Amino acid sequence: MRKKTKQPPAAAIVQLRDRLEHWRKTRKTRKPMPEELWREATVAARAHGVYAVCRETHLNFNALKARLRSTPAPAVPAESDFVELKLPIVQAPAPPRGVEVELVRADGDKMTMHLSVADATDVMALARAFWSRGR
């Protein structure tokens, strides 16, 4: 069985972790975390996932997830290579009404048959009769 290797954290998560560690070391009293750090954490969580951010920063998973749900995602214009083409609706071609078979002999005689699709006429028998006529 293959052992999973831990991926190194993204640069944004490392930067957030360093800022949080600095804030934790330099605060004098137990105050709530500044909103600026929470905003940065939610941005990182949207990009890299709540678990990945919490694993590196030691933030409370449920608190970050709740903040992520309560703050709307920033409106980013979507860039896409997709181009929508509006084409007119094309009607399907009508089913064929029948078949036209034309036979021409070497002496110039010609026979044309117009057969409907449902017609069960034996075309080969008619062709043999036409080719063998006059021998």
C-alpha positions, 0 to 999 in steps of 0.5 A: 500500500502506498503511503500518502505524502503530505503536500507542502502548504500553498504560499497564501496559507504559509503567509497567513500562518506566519501572520497568525503566529505573529499576532498570537505572540504579540497580543497582550490580552485575550481578544478575538482575532482581528477581522482582517485576519479572519477575512484573509483566512476565508479567502485562503479557505475559498482557494485551498479548502477549510481543512488545509487552512485549519491544519496549518494555522490551527484555527477552529475548523467549525468557526472558519467554516461558519465564517465562510458560509456567512460571507459572500464570495467575492464577485470575480468575472469569469474568464472563459474560452467558451463562446455561445453561438445562437443559431437558427433552428433548422428543421429536419429534412422531410422523410423521403416520399419514395424512390425513383429508379431509372433503367436505360438499355443500350438501344436507348430504351428507358424505363423510370419507376417511381416507388413509394417507400411502403411499396413492396414491388420486386424491383429486381424482377422488373429490372430483369424483365426490362433487360431481357425484353426483346432478345 
